[in-house]
Amino acid sequence: MDKCIFCLISNNQVESKKLFNNQFCFIIEDIAPKAPIHLLIIPHKHILRISDYDDIGRILASMFDVATNYAKDIGIVDDGYRLIINQGENSGQEVPHLHLHLLAGRKLLGMG
């Protein structure tokens, strides 16, 4: 998408510090963090909604693998972390491009 900020970052048209990058996805810090550690795992492919993409399992598996391995690398596995995907405006999704939030660094309340 021409004006999607995540696509622009993916294509290096907008500068952003990528903490991790592979052929499927990349990780950046959230610009409005909701926890001391708030990272976004973003697929390079522009996907608006999970329900619109036929081969979503492979992409989601890659995103969750990357999140889990990165959590191990930065040492937050024992303390715990939260993974969230918001879908659609009513869920709180602000950028219309699939992304996975990784939150950690303090006790996260709510959400059961």
C-alpha positions, 0 to 999 in steps of 0.5 A: 500500500502506497501510504501504509506506514508499516509498508513504508518502513518495510521497504526502507522508505521511512527510517525506523530502527528494526530490532529484527528483520527476516524475509517474513517480518520485522520488529520495531518499538511502538511509538506510543508504548503501553508498557516498558517493553512494547514491540510490534512484529509486522509482516512485510506483506500488507495484510489488512485483516486475518480473515481476508488472507488464505495462507494466514497460518504460515504468516501468523506462525512466523510472527509468533515464532519471531516474537517468542524467540525475541522474547527469549533473546531479550530475557523476558520469558521468565517474567512473562509477556503478552501478545496481542493482535487487534483486528479492525477499528473497534478493537483499537487497531490504529494502523490498517496492516496486520501486526502483533504487539509484544508487551512486557516489563511490568505486571500487565493487568486485565484481559484475564 
